[in-house]
Amino acid sequence: MDIGIGIPNTVLDTPGEVFVEWARRAEERGFSTLASIGRIAYPSHDELLAFAAATGVTERIGFLTNILLAPAYPTATLAKQTATLARLSAGRFTLGAGVGARPDDFAIAGAPFHDRGRRFDEQLEALHAVWRGDPIPGSGAHVAPPAPNGRVPILFAGETRFAAPRAVRWNGGFTIGGAPAEQAAAAAAEFRRSHADLGGAGSARVVALIYFSLGDEHTEESLRNLRTYYGHLTDWVEAIAQGAARSPADLRDRVKAYEDAGIDELILDPSVAILDQVDRAADVVFG
């Protein structure tokens, strides 16, 4: 199982300069991927811009939006941004995308919420056309240079009944939110069954995530950040905040549990934006 690490783009009060050194250090310590978390109606750093900054100081590590709320974006703008990031990173960018579940993200972006699934499917057609180097559908206009190899790898979030057909159609994979290992294993198995039943080729990539903060001195800040970010989930917010891995032994055990669950890549998402978290996590998972 590959091990990636999140960038702290949703952590409150993160200095902008942290992202460059975070990316550099994550690559040096052997993480497979840098992943973001996407929101619009929140004072977070833009994930695509943070990744663009990180491309200049890295050569190997991948980039994953986990997830970007695609239907909240204008299609032509999203096509241009993703194609550009794919080229800046020399093909290291993977688009993790979904339709989102919070109306406020769409309201503030001026995008409709009720038909976001249909619009997402239309966007996927347009994105793949632009990545191939074709004009955006419905227009003779080329809005971006083609992506390396004519495509951007893609992962789909959400319910299997929607994610699996999209993954089959676009040769994509599946990304699971912050579910415990047992739930992630069940979701991965359901997705893989549906993917195979629908005629999907090969074994689609499955990614999961967990939150962490290491060091007792960071616990209160970690709790504050998670409670703030997930405050809208009134029935679940405290379980999420308290559920982050906060000791080396706990983190090590959880990594093993997700590996046993058949997850292809686990993202360790930080809940504090302190650079020592990269090294502390690496010391635990890589030895």
N, C-alpha and C positions, 0 to 999 in steps of 0.2 A: 504494500500500500504506500502510495506517495503521501508526503506530508507537506502541506502548504501553510502559509500564515497570512492572516488578514492584515491589511493596512488600517490604521486607526482613523479612517475618514469620518466615522460617525461619533467618535469620542469627543465630548465637549471640550472646547478651549484648546484643541490641538494646534500647536504652532505649525505654520505651513512648511517650515524647513525640516520638520521631522520626517516627512515622507521620503525625501531623497536619501537620507542616512538610513532610514528604516529599510528601504529597498536594497541599498548597497549591502547592509549587514545581513539581510535575509538571504541574499544570493551567496554571500561568503560562507554562511553557516549551513548551506545545503538544502534549504527549503525549495520545493518544486514550483511553487506558485505564490504570487501575491494576489490576494482576493479582497474585494471591496464589499460593502453593503450599501444598497441603493435606497435613497428616499429623496423626495423633493421638499415636502413640507416639514423640514427639520434643518437646523443650522449646522449641517454637515458639509464637508468639503466635497466638491464634485469629483466623482470617482474617475471619470475619463481624463480629466485634467491632472489629477494626482498621478495616474498611470503614465501620462505623457511625460511628466517630470521625471518619473522613475526610469523611463526607457534610456535616458541619457547616461545613467550611471550603472547600468546592468547589461549583461550580454547573454545570459542563459535563462534566468528565471521567467516563468510564464506570468500572465496577467489574466485575471478572471473577475468579471463583474458578477456579484453573487447576492442579489440579482439587480439588474437594471430594469426599471419599469418601462418597458419599451413603448406601450401605447400612450404614455404620457408625453412622448417626444414627437415633434414633427418628423415624418418619415425621411424626408430628404436630408434634414439636419443630422438625424441619427445615422443615416447611411454614410454621409460625409465623415462624421466623427469616427465611426467604427472602422471605416476603410483607412482613414488616416492613421489611427492608432495601430492597426494591423501592419501598416508599412513602417511606421516609426519603430515598432518593436521587432521588425523583420520576421513577422509571422508568429510572434509569441502570445498574441492576444486571443482569448476565448471569450465570446459573448455569452454570459449567463443571463437569461432573460425570462420574464414572466409578465403576467397581466396586473399583478398587484391586487391588494384587497382593501386598501384604504381610500375612500372617496376624496379625502382632503388633498392627497398628492395630485389627483387629477384636477380638482377644482382650482388649485393654485396655479397649475400649469395651463389652465384654460382648455383642457381636453375632456371630452365626455367620458363618463365612467361606465354607463350601462352597456355599451356595445364594444368594450375594450377587447374582448376575445376575438370578435370578428375583425376588428381593425388590426389586431396583432397578426392574424393570419395574412391579411393584405400586406402588412409591413414586411413580413418574412419573404414574400415574393419580391418585393421591391429591394430589400437589402441584398438578397442573393443575386439579383440582376446587377446591382451596382458593384458588388464585390467581384463579379465576373468581368466587369468592365463595360457592361451594357448601359444604355440610357435608362433612367428611372422610368418605370412603366407609366404609360399615359403621356409621355413627353419624349421629345427627341434630345433632351438635355442629358449630358454626362455630368454628374454632380461630384464625382470623386475619382481619383485614380484607382485602378483595380487593386484588390487585396492580393498579397502574395499567394500564389497558386490558385487565384481566382475564388477564394472562399475564406471565411472566418469560421473556425470551429465554434460550435454552439451547444449550450446546455439549456434545457428547459426546466422550469420550476412549476410547481402546482400539482393539481390532482393528476393521477396516472391516466385517467380517461381522456385528459386533454394533452398531457405531456408526451405520452407514448406515440400517438399518431403524428404529432409534430416531429418527434425525434426520428421516426421512420421516414417521414417525408423529406427531412432535411439532413439525414445522416448525423443526428445529434445525440446527446446524452441527457442525463437527468441530474438535477441538483436538489438535494433535500435540505430543508431548513434545520433549525437547531433541535432535532429530535434525538431522544436518547438512543443508544445503540440498538436496543431491541426493536424500537419503532422504525429506526432507519433500516434495519435488516428486513423488516416486513415490507416497507415501502420499496426498497430496492428489488426484492423478490417479485412483488406485484408488477413493478415497472418492467422488469426483464421478461416476465411471462407475457405481458401485453405486447411488448416490443417484438418478441418472437412470434406471437400469434398473428400479428399484423404484417409479418413478413420482413421485419427488420434484419439487416445484414450484420452478422458478427455479434460481438458482445459490446453493448453500448456502455460508455463510461458513466459511472455513478459517483457523485461527490456528496459529501456531508460536511457539516461544520459543528464545532463546539466553541463555547466561550471559555476564556481563561484569564486569570491574573495570578502571577506568582510573586510571593513575598507578602507577609502580613501587613507591611507598611502601605500596600496598595489596595487593601481590601475595601476600605470605606469609599475610596474614589471609584473603584470598580462597581460597587453596589449602586452608587449615585448615578453613574453613567447608564447602567442597564435599567434602573428604575425609570430614568428619564426617557430613554429611547423607547421602552415598551410600556410606558405609562398608560397608553390607550387600552392595553389588555388588562383591565382592572382585576379580572379573576385569576390571571396567570402571571402578572408582573413580578410578584415576589418569588414565585417558583423559578422564574427565569433568572432573576437577579441572584438568588441564593444558589442556583444550580451550576454556576461557573466552576470550572476546575481551579482550585486555589492551592494545591500542594503538589509537589513533584510526583508523589506516589499516586495521587488521584489522576493526574494528567496521564501518567504512564499506563495506568489501568484502563483508562478510557480509550486511549489510542489502541491498545490491544483488543478491546471489545469491538471497536469499529472494524479493525482488521479481520477479526473473527466473523464479523457480520457480512463480509464480502464487499466492503466499500473500496472503491478503487483509489480515492484520494480523500483525505481528511484535512479540512482547513481549520487551523487553530486561530480563532478570531480574538484579538485582544480587547479587553474592556478598559484598559488604561493605555495612554499614549506615551509610555516610558520606554526608552530604547533598550533598557536592560531586559525587557520582556522577550525580545528576539533571542538574546543569548541564553536567558534562563530556559526558555522553551526548547531551544536547540540542545542544550545540555541534557535535558530530560529525554527527548525523543531520539537524538542521534548519539548520545553518549559522549 
